[in-house]
Amino acid sequence: MSVEGVEEKPEFVRLLRQQIDAEQGITFARFMEQALYHPDYGYYISARKRIGKEGDFFTSSSVHSCFGRLIARQLEQMWQLLGGKDFIVAEQGAGEGHLAVDVLDAVSEQFPAFYERLRYRIVEISGDARQRQKKTLQRHLDTGRLDWCTLTDLQGMRGCLLSNELVDAFPVHLVQTVAGELREVYVINQGDDFSEELRAPSTPQLTEYFAQIGIAPAEGNRCEVNLAARDWMAQVADVLEEGFVLTIDYGYPAKDLYAPERHAGTLLCYHKHQTNENPYQHVGCQDITAHVDFTTLQQIGLKHGLETLYFGHQYQFLMGLGFLELLMQMQSHETDPIKAQALRMSMKRLILPEAGMGESFKVLIQGRGVGQPELLCARRIQDIRMPAAGLS
């Protein structure tokens, strides 16, 4: 098994090459699944610092605690909408536990009545990640309000299923339109390297996917199909008896994700805070992601009884929850001008486009048995009273 800091896994590469030889090629989705989730060598399974300055990438929750604190405000309203009774927040893929601890800290400090009725459950497949999460969340673990489970353990839950940058890391099929026909990328061995070969689709679900969204990839374009996201959305919908699903990730509606001008898709790899488009290097030591098709998540959710309550950019979501007032409040408590500036810069990263996360990240909220409530996050920016001081 690899250890933290190791940037190549030759034994894993040999294992993959043997599998490819035995099967005479594997789909890219299978390759990505092995690279990320192999039980011994997978990027998300083996011991490694993935998130933060010493890892490979940042998430919104690792940028600043205000992200979780603002989400806590939305969760508290959801609790009220369900009658103020026992309420489960189930987070899948909690990383280092940053979002969970920020949510629980905020709820315990600002909404003690909600905290008394709250049970926070984490769905996590990595034993290494669970140990990191337990260390981060120790003070809440001691209260008995926190535990770990599988998704199926949540059957019949009332509350909110929460995920932040989960779906983008599901294995994707790579496809390309050639002479009007959909072809799929298979990974093969070529000499000492991995290579690619276009073949007939491995499953009819790939052509059915595009029929469902009413879009056909343009000639020559390569794109990703996340069949695992469809299955996940269906499973999430089925375990929720009453409540909400809150999904935060980078992605687009299908018409933008599969637009003709997007020739090469969105597949990206992250390694030591550098991006690259080569999933065949640093295998098991780098993250591999693809942007999320939010149209399909909404379609599958609706098919399984989830109504779309909100869909928007992360900056809209956070502003609706009171981002500016929280920034002003936190800044007023910081007397050191250098620290105050650092605070502004880190918090602004959550809402700014381009250099920040404000537009690339989207927020989808779906509900079952809750009607069409006016969610706090859906407040229009022009209806929010702005603080006297602005962002500087």
C-alpha positions, -999 to 999 in steps of 0.1 A, spaced: 0 0 0 12 35 -8 20 60 19 14 97 22 38 117 0 45 89 -25 38 103 -60 41 71 -81 27 36 -75 45 13 -98 29 -18 -83 -5 -3 -89 4 5 -125 15 -31 -130 -17 -44 -116 -38 -22 -139 -17 -32 -170 -23 -69 -161 -60 -62 -158 -61 -44 -192 -42 -73 -208 -66 -99 -193 -97 -80 -205 -82 -68 -238 -89 -32 -228 -111 -16 -202 -135 14 -204 -121 47 -192 -148 46 -165 -133 14 -152 -98 29 -153 -110 60 -134 -128 39 -108 -97 19 -101 -75 50 -100 -97 67 -74 -113 38 -55 -91 7 -57 -93 -8 -21 -55 -7 -17 -42 19 -41 -70 42 -50 -65 80 -46 -95 84 -23 -89 52 -3 -52 51 5 -36 73 32 -29 108 17 -34 144 24 -58 155 -3 -74 187 8 -58 220 18 -24 237 14 -4 205 19 -27 185 -4 -38 186 -40 -67 209 -41 -89 232 -20 -126 228 -14 -150 256 -4 -151 243 32 -113 243 34 -111 279 22 -130 294 51 -153 283 80 -180 308 68 -190 284 41 -202 259 67 -216 286 89 -238 299 62 -250 264 52 -259 259 89 -284 288 85 -301 270 56 -301 237 75 -318 254 105 -345 268 82 -350 233 68 -354 219 103 -380 245 110 -398 236 78 -400 200 89 -416 210 122 -386 214 145 -385 176 153 -356 152 152 -335 160 121 -307 141 103 -280 158 83 -262 131 63 -230 142 46 -215 119 20 -178 122 12 -169 146 41 -131 149 32 -112 161 62 -144 169 81 -141 207 76 -176 213 65 -191 190 92 -172 207 120 -181 242 108 -218 233 104 -219 217 139 -200 245 155 -223 271 140 -255 251 150 -243 245 185 -234 282 190 -263 299 171 -292 274 171 -290 254 204 -326 241 200 -317 227 166 -285 212 179 -305 193 205 -326 176 178 -298 172 153 -280 140 144 -251 143 120 -242 112 100 -213 108 76 -212 84 47 -175 77 40 -159 47 22 -123 55 32 -110 43 65 -82 68 64 -107 97 58 -128 84 87 -99 87 111 -91 122 99 -128 132 103 -130 117 138 -99 138 149 -114 170 134 -149 163 149 -139 150 183 -157 176 204 -190 168 186 -183 131 186 -183 131 224 -219 145 225 -233 114 207 -248 134 179 -223 122 153 -217 88 137 -207 71 104 -229 49 83 -236 37 48 -261 53 24 -285 24 28 -284 28 66 -302 61 60 -334 45 46 -365 64 58 -345 94 70 -360 128 77 -336 157 72 -311 168 46 -286 147 25 -256 170 20 -227 167 -4 -199 191 -14 -177 182 -43 -187 145 -43 -204 139 -77 -175 153 -98 -153 125 -86 -176 97 -97 -161 76 -125 -172 88 -160 -174 72 -194 -155 91 -221 -173 92 -254 -168 109 -288 -189 113 -319 -172 99 -350 -190 100 -384 -223 106 -366 -219 75 -343 -212 75 -306 -179 58 -297 -164 51 -263 -129 55 -250 -112 23 -239 -78 22 -222 -53 -2 -236 -16 -10 -231 8 4 -257 44 -4 -250 52 8 -215 24 33 -215 -14 35 -213 -31 45 -245 -67 49 -258 -88 33 -284 -123 42 -296 -148 13 -297 -185 7 -297 -203 18 -265 -200 -7 -236 -236 -1 -227 -268 12 -244 -272 35 -214 -247 59 -230 -269 66 -260 -300 65 -238 -284 92 -217 -282 117 -245 -317 108 -257 -330 116 -222 -315 151 -221 -323 158 -258 -288 167 -268 -264 149 -292 -226 156 -289 -213 175 -319 -192 157 -345 -157 151 -332 -164 163 -297 -152 143 -267 -173 145 -235 -180 127 -202 -211 107 -192 -215 102 -155 -238 71 -153 -228 67 -116 -243 101 -108 -277 89 -121 -276 58 -99 -265 79 -69 -293 104 -74 -318 76 -76 -305 59 -44 -304 92 -25 -340 99 -35 -351 65 -24 -336 67 11 -351 101 19 -386 98 34 -391 135 39 -367 165 36 -341 179 13 -311 170 -8 -284 197 -10 -258 191 -37 -228 215 -42 -204 209 -70 -189 224 -101 -208 218 -133 -234 231 -157 -269 224 -171 -267 198 -199 -271 224 -227 -239 241 -215 -220 210 -205 -225 195 -239 -224 227 -260 -209 223 -295 -180 247 -286 -169 224 -257 -147 202 -279 -126 184 -253 -150 179 -224 -142 189 -188 -120 161 -175 -92 175 -152 -66 161 -128 -53 177 -97 -19 171 -82 -1 193 -57 -24 222 -66 -15 219 -103 -41 209 -130 -34 187 -159 -54 168 -185 -34 135 -183 -52 109 -162 -25 83 -170 2 98 -149 5 97 -111 -21 70 -112 -35 66 -77 -17 98 -66 -38 125 -83 -75 134 -83 -95 129 -115 -127 149 -119 -153 160 -145 -180 187 -143 -215 176 -132 -245 175 -154 -271 192 -131 -299 187 -157 -296 149 -153 -296 151 -115 -328 171 -116 -344 147 -141 -335 116 -121 -345 132 -89 -379 142 -103 -384 106 -116 -379 94 -80 -401 120 -63 -377 149 -56 -388 183 -67 -362 210 -76 -365 238 -51 -334 258 -59 -306 258 -85 -281 286 -88 -245 298 -86 -226 294 -53 -223 331 -50 -260 336 -52 -266 308 -26 -241 323 -2 -253 359 -6 -288 348 0 -277 332 33 -261 365 45 -225 363 32 -219 400 34 -233 405 68 -212 376 81 -181 390 65 -187 424 81 -193 408 114 -162 387 113 -141 416 100 -153 439 129 -138 414 154 -104 414 137 -82 442 149 -50 433 130 -53 450 95 -31 423 79 -53 395 92 -84 415 83 -72 417 47 -64 380 46 -99 373 60 -115 393 31 -94 377 5 -102 341 16 -139 348 20 -141 366 -13 -127 335 -30 -160 317 -22 -181 342 -43 -159 357 -70 -161 344 -105 -131 333 -126 -103 334 -99 -128 323 -72 -156 296 -68 -186 319 -72 -198 309 -106 -181 276 -114 -198 260 -84 -235 254 -85 -260 245 -57 -290 222 -62 -316 218 -36 -343 192 -41 -371 182 -17 -396 155 -9 -428 161 10 -419 197 18 -440 216 -8 -423 247 -24 -410 267 5 -392 301 2 -357 290 10 -334 314 28 -307 310 2 -331 320 -26 -334 356 -14 -327 380 -42 -295 401 -38 -315 433 -43 -338 423 -14 -309 419 11 -300 450 31 -263 456 25 -239 464 53 -226 500 54 -191 488 45 -185 468 13 -160 444 0 -127 462 -4 
